[in-house]
């Protein structure tokens, strides 16, 4: 019984989201958050603030022995012609 009492407030909080009228609002809020996040990230990329991260990711995909070879991972050669 103790476990049921501790989860009761949590169940009450999410009871309203189960109604059919709340799902469109929930999805609109999630979609709006994703759009806002993409916009903020795009703004940082345009300003050049992510250059260090971008460079680190690109270098991570290169071969340690030959940094001029951009396709150091196995299996990527078959996709070069596409």
N, C-alpha and C positions, 0 to 999 in steps of 0.2 A: 504494500500500500504506500510505502514511503516514496517509491519511484513514480507512482501515479500522481502524487501530490506535487512533486517537483516539476513535472512536465506539464501540469495543468495550465499555468500561465502562458507557456509557450504555445500550447494548442489554441488558447483563446486569442492570442495575437494573430495567428495565421488563419483563423476561422473566416475572417472577412475576405481574404484573398481567394477563397474557394468559390465565392459567388461569381456568377457569370459576368456581372457588370464590372468587376475589378480587374479581370484579365486584360482587357484592352488598355486600361490605364497603366497597369504594370508593364506591359510590353512597350507602350509609348515612352514611359520613363526610362526603360532599359535602352531603347533605340536612341532616345535623346542623349543619354549618357555616352553611348558609343560614338555618336556623331560629334559630340563635344570633345571627347577624348581624341578622336582622329583629327579634329581641327587643331587642337592644341599641339599635338605631335607634328602635324604638317607645318605649323608655324615655326616650331623649333628647327625643323629640317631646313626650311627656307632661310631662316636666319643663320644657319650653319653651326648651330650649337651642338649638333650630334655628330660632327665630323670625326671626333676622336673615337666614338663608339663604332661608327661606320667603318673606319679604317681598321680597328681591331677585329671586327667580324670578317672583313675581307682578308686580312692577314692570316686569320685562323684557318681559312680554307685553302691556303697555299702550302706548298711543300716546304718543309724546313730546310732541305738541302738545296732547293732551287726556288727562291721566292718569286722568280719571274714566271713560273708555271702556274697559271690561275686554276687549272683543273687538276689538282693534286689528288683528289678523292677518287677511289676506284669506282668504275662504272659510269663516271661522268663523261668519259670520252665518247660513248655511244650516242650521247645527246648533243654533241658539238655540231653535228650536221643539220640539226633541226632549226 
